[in-house]
Amino acid sequence: MLKRFISIRYVLPLSIALPLLLATGLTTLLAFLSGRHAIDVLSLELSNKALLSIEKHIAAALEVPQLINRYNAIAAGQGFLDPNNFEVLQSYFWDQTKTRQSGLDIYFGSENGNFLEVKRFPDGRTSLLLRDRTTAPRLEEYSLDSRGRKGEKRVTEQQYDPRIRPWYTKAREVGDLTWSPIYIFATYRQLGITSTVPLYNAQGDFIGAFGIDYRLSEISDFLAGLEISPRGVVFIIEPSGDLVASSTAQEPFLEIDEKQERLPAIQSQEPVIQFTMKYLLKNSDNLADIQEKTGFSYRLQGQRQLVQVAPLQENLGLNWLIVVVIPDRDFTELVYGNIRFILAIGIIVTGVATVLGVVASQWIVGPVGELHRAAKALKTDDFDALSLQEIASRPDEIGEFSQTFLEMVESIDTRQQSLGEKLEELSRKNEESRRTASQGRGFNLEDLQNLIARSQQVRQKRSHD
């Protein structure tokens, strides 16, 4: 069975197909490994690019409120701006709101509870919010015309005391330009932070604070428009784990009993945010300990997620973490497509080579089989020279071998014919000797024995030939 399997009929195609299959397998494996490495490198580059864009955007966006607040504090401290003169303060704030096209809210609150805010909306509309001893504890709202002059009064029942608001207490606590903690704005119920700076009189007594709001939805809008990868997700959290902003539709707060509360990122309805936070909290005892960029990966529903985490620390009190998550399937589809192409080409080449190997083996094995059958026929005296004429006419080595085989057969036939003739002559002489012996003429036993010996020698010699 083994000898039959080792036939050229099988060995030749296999000797062609097996190396090609091995080469195809190795090439596919190398393509897969190099593709995975390329995905990791590309993901890291995209994450770093996204982190840099986010840091630059937030730094630029937060710089404007800080500069305006610092300028206002200097102007008021040097007597160029009287914060108690609301008419002057209103005009002053209105001019400053024009510096930012996306809208700006600038205000001042004092220790006696007075409050004035000029609000510019993204569509260009402006309004005035006012609280003094005549309106306390309510806010009054007025529309402002194109020159910043007070217009129609809008009815509002909102009660407001600046002295208990997070931005005001933060300014009084820090005593310098700073950012408030994230809180819900009183006027439009959105999460945000406030750039705030305290104001002191000549005696060093705290008399109030300037503030400029920055809505976190602006960061979410920027993150949503950031091009990372088709399914990439970016979100920002505080060391407490609360969500600040994200590129998804997830709001960074919860509605509970008609009140808004901060949303822990681990409670997000977005699976990527939720599971990334679970991994972070599992592998970090305190998120505040993350002081440098770090990366890791985990699997979500069988898909590998590549994560980069970087701290965003601002010297005025902000301490956030930026998290970029890129699923590798955004790129593996292309890599796997290339692998499938390589594999298909390898299989096609192997198939074609195998077919050619089978054809070649048949081209070789067929004549060899005919020669084998001819040799067996020669052994049984059934050989027909015409059966090899077609093979002997081939111009290759097999044709030459067949021609030599026919010549050898012809030589054997000639020798056998000659041997037959000599045997017939010997038989005739033996017959004559027997006749002579039977007739008793000149019979010599020694001559008969010599004749038999010579006959045996001739037969042995013919058999050797």
Summary of the structure (lengths in Angstrom):
residues: 465
radius of gyration: 51.4
end to end distance: 36.2
largest distance: 178.0
contacts: 1343
relative contact order: 0.10
helix: 53%
strand: 22%
